[in-house]
Amino acid sequence: MSKQKTTKFRIYATIDREEVFLNEMCAQGWKPVRIILGAWFVFEKCEPGEYIARVTTCVDPKGRKAGKERRRQLSEILTESGAEIIPETNVDAGTRIYAVRKEAMGDFEINTDIDSLIFEYTGRRRYHITFAVMAAVFIILSVMLGSLMIYDFLVNTGDKRTIVSACLEFSATAILLVCFLMLLMPVPSYSKKIRELRSRREFEE
Amino acid sequence: MNESKGALTEAVYYILISLYSPLHGYGVIQNVEKLSGGRVRLGAGTLYGALNNLLGKGWIMECGESGDRKKEYIITEAGKRTVLDETDRLQELLDNGRRLLEQQKRIEGKGQQAT
């Protein structure tokens, strides 16, 4: 008999919030089994609190996607330590690893020392900055294109279709602007975490 | 103390002393937990980052694959020298700490006798 399943649609600005959501679902008795396009989360019924979920980035501190070999190594260590890797398809596929492990196996932390936490948060911050810069470039291009359309409407054609196209262009710009802000929003909190960890390291390690 | 080398983190020290015999990733986690009496539990991300750093420094090297095609690692001569240096540094800390604590105890004992 197949297990009861449910799918939730969620878009989160940060990995931290995504992890909180996955753990809330685990606490309610839903184990994540698949993530589609980074927004559709498929869950399978389990015992409440049976699993702990963790998400880690697979990028280096420059925000670049880690190679397949490195991803394989980290996934392998996780699997050997009793975790299950959740299959995912994402627009930035390969930059994250989602894992669950049974709560009965004890604490489940992927980064247990200050250096690897700094590495993790630096990667996350750079990842957000890189995508925010990309969004900013598209915003500039989109504004330029929309402005050209309005100019064309006013000076040359007077064609109403041009102004409709310009409106659509500016709507796209507005969506891009929201994405840009969502991407940029967590950057200060990551910077704060990195500063705190660095100052902790001076005393603890 | 050799300032330029700096102190090793607990995780790195335990990983290095675990690799005097070849081990794969999860083997290192298990060995560190055993050596520390269950106190130090390395996360997969911590181990992965440390192994890559240690490979970069030349303190450990890959030494083939185990039967189930898992990469195994072993400490190098440079890594062994680092462990010896770090053990000496830790010993110095321990000796100095104990000596000062004993001195303090004696001073406090004399003070109590005087009162």
Chai-1 contact restraints between the chains, C-beta under 6 A:
chainA,res_idxA,chainB,res_idxB,connection_type,confidence,min_distance_angstrom,max_distance_angstrom,comment,restraint_id
A,T56,B,G45,contact,1.0,0.0,6.0,A-B,restraint_1
A,L74,B,Y48,contact,1.0,0.0,6.0,A-B,restraint_2
A,I77,B,G25,contact,1.0,0.0,6.0,A-B,restraint_3
A,I77,B,Y26,contact,1.0,0.0,6.0,A-B,restraint_4
A,I77,B,A44,contact,1.0,0.0,6.0,A-B,restraint_5
A,I77,B,L47,contact,1.0,0.0,6.0,A-B,restraint_6
A,I77,B,Y48,contact,1.0,0.0,6.0,A-B,restraint_7
A,L78,B,A44,contact,1.0,0.0,6.0,A-B,restraint_8
A,E80,B,Y26,contact,1.0,0.0,6.0,A-B,restraint_9
A,S81,B,Y26,contact,1.0,0.0,6.0,A-B,restraint_10
A,S81,B,A44,contact,1.0,0.0,6.0,A-B,restraint_11
A,E109,B,G43,contact,1.0,0.0,6.0,A-B,restraint_12
A,I110,B,G43,contact,1.0,0.0,6.0,A-B,restraint_13
A,I110,B,A44,contact,1.0,0.0,6.0,A-B,restraint_14
A,I110,B,G45,contact,1.0,0.0,6.0,A-B,restraint_15
A,N111,B,G43,contact,1.0,0.0,6.0,A-B,restraint_16
A,N111,B,G45,contact,1.0,0.0,6.0,A-B,restraint_17
A,N111,B,T46,contact,1.0,0.0,6.0,A-B,restraint_18
A,T112,B,L42,contact,1.0,0.0,6.0,A-B,restraint_19
A,T112,B,G43,contact,1.0,0.0,6.0,A-B,restraint_20
A,T112,B,T46,contact,1.0,0.0,6.0,A-B,restraint_21
A,D113,B,A11,contact,1.0,0.0,6.0,A-B,restraint_22
A,D113,B,T46,contact,1.0,0.0,6.0,A-B,restraint_23
A,S116,B,G45,contact,1.0,0.0,6.0,A-B,restraint_24
A,S116,B,T46,contact,1.0,0.0,6.0,A-B,restraint_25
A,S116,B,G49,contact,1.0,0.0,6.0,A-B,restraint_26
A,F119,B,G49,contact,1.0,0.0,6.0,A-B,restraint_27
A,E205,B,T9,contact,1.0,0.0,6.0,A-B,restraint_28
